[in-house]
Amino acid sequence: MTLSLTNAPRARRRRTGAALDWAAPHGPVSGPLSACTGAYAVALAGAASGMPVLLPLAVGVAGAVGDGLGRTVARRLTLRTGWTRAASWLAAGGWASWAMASGPLSWTVAGALAAVGVAIGTLARSALLHEEAAEAVRAHAGMDRERARVASEWEDRIMRVASIAVEITAVEFWGSGHGLSLEANLPAGAVTWRKISAVARELATDARLPLGCLVHVEEGAQQGKVVLDVTTHNVMAQHIDYPEDFSPLSVLTGIPWGLFADARTADVFLREACALVLGPPGSGKSTFLDVVLAGFARCTDVITWVIDLKAGAVGRPWVRPWLEAEGHKAPRSGCERPPAGTRPGVDWLAGDPDEALLMLRAALRINAARQAEYQDLMDREDTTLLPVGPELPQIMIVLDEGAELLSGTRRDHPAMRELQGAIKKIMRTTRAMGERIIITALDGNVSAIGDTEVRKFSPVGVALTAAESSGNNTMKIFPSAKVDTAQLTARGSGVIGAATPEGFAPTAFKGWRTAPSLAARATLATNGRRPHLDEVSARAAGADYAERWSPARAGWLWLRPDADPDGPDGGSGYPDASGPADPGPGLGVFREQSGRADTGPDGVRIDPDRSGSGSGLNLSYARGAEGDPDEQAVAAFREELERLLGPDASYDIRPAALAADWTVTALEAIRLAGPAGLRTGELEARTGRARETIRQALRPYVERGELVYRANGPRSAYVHRDHV
C-alpha cells in the first residue's frame, strides 16, 4: 500500500512546468486516488494470500507517525497538514484490515472505500488552502521584519547624517530589484524635505552604496512627508538597447525617452511643451535624438520636421529608406530594397538655412490657418487647445545643434536673423495649435542658445552629463535640482525633468542605446500608420511644403557632396539617381524634371520645351566627334516623331550645346542674382529645363569665362563675371 499526500504550495508550483511529471508529489486529487487504489490492492492480495488481518492497520499506524507527523515536523508544515496526513494513513490502513476480514468484493466494502477517498480528498484540499495562507503569513512576516530592519537602519542614518529625527512609515522594494523607496514623516518645526535632499550624497556614502548609485529625495504626497528613492544597483552604467517595440503611441499619453533608476520608463508629455536637450560631445546626444525621433515615428498623431544645419546629418538615416525605395541610393549591403510606397521617416528635413526658413515660415502660416479654420471644431469640443489626432496631427520640429542657429554664430547668412525670430515665435505662440519644438545644444549658456527665452519656454529638459569637462548643464536648466551628477558619467546617462502637470521632478535617468539601423527599422515598421498633414495645414504651407522632396529641393540627399554637379554623372554616384547609363559616344541622356530618364530612338533625348518659345517639343542631342549632328539619328527620330505625333506636330531639333532662347533667360537671371549667384535647382525652377540640360548649355559660358561656377556640394552656384 502506498499513501503519498502533500500540501506544500512549493510542490504544486513545481508541477506547473510540464504536462505530465511522474516525479511530482501527489495533490488533493491524485493523492486520495493513489491511497484508495493502493489500499484496495492490498486488501485483495491479503485476502487471497491469508495475510494477517491487522497487518494493514499496523502499516497505517506506522505511516501516520512517520510520514504524517514526522514529515510535517521536518518540513515545518502546519499542524492541520500533519493531522490530515496521519488521518489519511489510519483510514486507509483500517479500511484494508476491515476489507480483508469482511471480503473485499462486496458493494458495501467498495462504497466504504469511496467514502474514505472523498474524505481524504476533502481534508487534503482544506489543508492545502490552510498551508498556502500560512506560508503567505510567514512570508509577509519575514518581509515585515526586513522592512522594519531597513526602516530602523535608515532612521538612524538620517539622524546620524542630517541630525533630523524622522519616522519611516513605508518601505517599498522595487520590483526590478535595483533599489527601494522610503516614505517618512518629518518632525514638527522648521524642517523641510530639502534639508534631507541637501545631504543626499552623504546618505549614499553612509549607506556604502556602489559607485553610481544615488539617493534621490523629493517631497511626499503631502507637506511634512519626504520620499527617498535609494538605488542599490547601478543601472546607469549598463548598456540598455532600445526595445524592439514599435507599437503605436500618442503625444497625448506620453512618449518614453529613457529609464529611471527603478527601471520605469521616463515618459514625457509634449502636447503643450517644448523641450531643451543639452549635452557635450560624447555624451550620447545623437543616440538620444534617435530615441526621440523613434518615439515620434511611433505616434499616430505626430508629424516630425527636422532642422540640422550640418547638412541634415541627424535626419539622413530616417530618410534613407525612402531614398532606397525610390532608387536614389543603393540598399545597404545584405539588405533588400524597401518596398514601393515607403515614406521618409521624417516628414520634412532642412539641411541649410534657406530650407529651414521655408519650413518655419510654413509652420507660422499653418498656425494662423488652424486658428481660423478650426475654431468651430474647438467650440464643439469646448476646448482652447486644438484636438490633435491621426487626422489632425501635431507638428514636432526637432532642431539639432541649436547653437548653430540661435547663437547667431552664422551671421554671414542673411536668413539667420529671421530664423532665430521664427523659432522663438513658434515657441511662444503655437502651443494651442499643436506645434512644438525640441532643441538640442552643447551648452545651456546664453552664448549658446541666444537668450533665456528658449529655457523659459521649454518645461521639459534633459541634461546629458557624460563627458562634461566644464560647466554643469544640469544646473543651467534645473537650478534647484539636487542630483549628484558627478556619478552620472556613463554615456547616455543624465538628468531629466518635466515641469508639466503630468511631469516629474529632475531625476537621474539612463537613455537607451541605439544601433544605426534603428532609423530604418522604425521607419519601415511605422510606415503605414504615420499621419499625413491635414488639408487645412497643407494648403496653408503651400508649395514650400508640397515640393519639399522634389529633386530641386531634396536632390542634395542623393548627390555626392564632393562631386562636381557639372560632371558626367551630375554629382551622383548612383545610377538610379541619374538615369540610365550614357547610350554611347556623342549621345546624351534626357532626365525629366521629375528626375526620371527617358530616351528616344538611338539615344536621342526628348526634352519637353517649357521655354515659352512656341515650339511644342525640343529634341536635343549631342554632337559627334567632329562637332556635327548625327544626321542618321536625327532622320530616324524625325520619322518616329511624325508617326507618334502626326506630320503637323510642332517640334524643334537642335544640338544640346547650342544656345536656345531659354538660355538667355538663364544668363540674365544669374546676372541679376548678384554675387550669390544661382544654384542649378533655382535655374531649373526658373527655366523649366532639366538640370542636365542646364549644365550642358552653360558649360561653354563657363569655359569662355562669362560665368564662374563655384563648386560647393549641394550649394554650388553659377555667378556672372560682372560680380566676380
TAGI-V612673 format. One record per backbone hydrogen bond with DSSP energy under -1.0 kcal/mol. NH is the residue of the N-H (numbers start at 0). CO is the residue of the C=O. If there is no record, write none. Layout:
((NH | CO) (NH | CO))
//
This chain:
((11 | 7) (12 | 8) (13 | 9) (14 | 10) (23 | 20) (30 | 26) (32 | 28) (33 | 29) (34 | 30) (35 | 31) (36 | 32) (37 | 33) (38 | 34) (39 | 35) (40 | 36) (41 | 37) (42 | 38) (43 | 39) (44 | 40) (45 | 41) (46 | 42) (47 | 43) (48 | 44) (49 | 45) (50 | 45) (54 | 51) (57 | 53) (58 | 54) (59 | 55) (60 | 56) (61 | 57) (62 | 58) (63 | 59) (64 | 60) (65 | 61) (66 | 62) (67 | 62) (68 | 63) (69 | 64) (70 | 65) (71 | 67) (72 | 68) (73 | 69) (74 | 70) (76 | 71) (81 | 77) (82 | 78) (83 | 79) (84 | 80) (85 | 81) (86 | 82) (87 | 83) (88 | 84) (89 | 85) (90 | 86) (91 | 87) (92 | 88) (93 | 89) (94 | 90) (95 | 91) (96 | 92) (97 | 93) (98 | 94) (99 | 95) (100 | 96) (101 | 97) (102 | 98) (109 | 105) (110 | 106) (111 | 107) (112 | 108) (113 | 109) (114 | 110) (115 | 111) (116 | 112) (117 | 113) (118 | 114) (119 | 115) (120 | 116) (121 | 117) (122 | 118) (123 | 119) (124 | 120) (125 | 121) (126 | 122) (127 | 123) (128 | 124) (129 | 125) (130 | 126) (131 | 127) (132 | 128) (133 | 129) (134 | 130) (135 | 131) (136 | 132) (137 | 133) (138 | 134) (139 | 135) (140 | 136) (141 | 137) (142 | 138) (143 | 139) (144 | 140) (145 | 141) (146 | 142) (147 | 143) (148 | 144) (149 | 145) (150 | 146) (151 | 147) (152 | 148) (153 | 149) (154 | 150) (155 | 151) (156 | 152) (157 | 153) (158 | 154) (159 | 155) (160 | 156) (161 | 157) (165 | 163) (166 | 184) (168 | 182) (169 | 182) (171 | 180) (173 | 178) (176 | 173) (179 | 229) (180 | 171) (181 | 227) (182 | 169) (183 | 225) (184 | 166) (185 | 223) (190 | 188) (194 | 191) (196 | 192) (197 | 193) (198 | 195) (199 | 196) (202 | 198) (203 | 199) (204 | 200) (205 | 201) (206 | 202) (207 | 204) (208 | 203) (212 | 209) (215 | 228) (217 | 226) (219 | 224) (224 | 221) (225 | 183) (226 | 217) (227 | 181) (228 | 215) (229 | 179) (230 | 213) (231 | 177) (232 | 177) (234 | 232) (237 | 234) (241 | 512) (244 | 242) (248 | 297) (254 | 267) (256 | 265) (258 | 509) (259 | 263) (262 | 259) (265 | 257) (266 | 264) (267 | 254) (274 | 436) (275 | 459) (276 | 438) (277 | 461) (278 | 440) (282 | 279) (287 | 283) (288 | 284) (289 | 285) (290 | 286) (291 | 287) (292 | 288) (293 | 289) (294 | 290) (295 | 291) (296 | 292) (297 | 293) (299 | 248) (302 | 393) (304 | 395) (305 | 347) (306 | 397) (307 | 349) (310 | 350) (311 | 307) (315 | 311) (318 | 315) (319 | 315) (322 | 318) (323 | 319) (324 | 320) (325 | 321) (327 | 322) (328 | 322) (334 | 331) (341 | 338) (344 | 317) (346 | 303) (349 | 305) (355 | 351) (356 | 352) (357 | 353) (358 | 354) (359 | 355) (360 | 356) (361 | 357) (362 | 358) (363 | 359) (364 | 360) (365 | 361) (366 | 362) (367 | 363) (368 | 364) (369 | 365) (370 | 366) (371 | 367) (372 | 368) (373 | 369) (377 | 373) (378 | 374) (379 | 375) (380 | 376) (382 | 377) (385 | 431) (387 | 385) (388 | 391) (393 | 300) (394 | 433) (395 | 302) (396 | 435) (397 | 304) (398 | 437) (399 | 306) (401 | 439) (403 | 400) (404 | 401) (405 | 401) (406 | 402) (412 | 409) (415 | 412) (418 | 414) (419 | 415) (420 | 416) (421 | 417) (422 | 418) (423 | 419) (424 | 420) (425 | 421) (426 | 422) (427 | 423) (428 | 424) (429 | 425) (433 | 430) (434 | 429) (435 | 394) (437 | 396) (438 | 274) (439 | 398) (440 | 276) (447 | 444) (448 | 444) (449 | 445) (450 | 448) (455 | 451) (456 | 452) (457 | 454) (459 | 273) (460 | 496) (461 | 275) (462 | 494) (463 | 277) (464 | 492) (467 | 464) (476 | 472) (477 | 473) (480 | 477) (484 | 482) (486 | 483) (487 | 484) (488 | 486) (491 | 282) (492 | 489) (493 | 508) (494 | 462) (495 | 506) (496 | 460) (497 | 503) (498 | 458) (499 | 497) (502 | 499) (506 | 495) (508 | 493) (509 | 258) (510 | 491) (512 | 239) (517 | 514) (520 | 516) (521 | 517) (522 | 518) (523 | 519) (524 | 520) (525 | 521) (528 | 525) (529 | 525) (537 | 533) (538 | 534) (539 | 535) (540 | 536) (541 | 537) (545 | 541) (546 | 542) (547 | 544) (549 | 546) (553 | 549) (554 | 550) (556 | 553) (557 | 554) (559 | 570) (562 | 559) (566 | 563) (569 | 566) (571 | 568) (576 | 573) (577 | 573) (578 | 574) (586 | 583) (591 | 595) (594 | 591) (597 | 589) (599 | 603) (602 | 599) (603 | 600) (604 | 619) (606 | 617) (617 | 606) (618 | 651) (620 | 653) (623 | 627) (626 | 623) (630 | 628) (633 | 629) (634 | 630) (635 | 631) (636 | 632) (637 | 633) (638 | 634) (639 | 635) (640 | 636) (641 | 637) (642 | 638) (643 | 639) (644 | 640) (645 | 641) (648 | 645) (651 | 616) (653 | 618) (655 | 620) (657 | 654) (662 | 659) (665 | 661) (666 | 662) (667 | 663) (668 | 664) (669 | 665) (670 | 666) (671 | 667) (672 | 668) (673 | 670) (676 | 673) (677 | 717) (682 | 678) (683 | 679) (684 | 680) (685 | 681) (686 | 682) (687 | 683) (693 | 689) (694 | 690) (695 | 691) (696 | 692) (697 | 693) (698 | 694) (701 | 697) (702 | 698) (703 | 699) (705 | 700) (706 | 700) (707 | 718) (709 | 716) (714 | 711) (715 | 712) (716 | 709) (717 | 677) (718 | 707) (720 | 705) (722 | 719) (723 | 720))
//
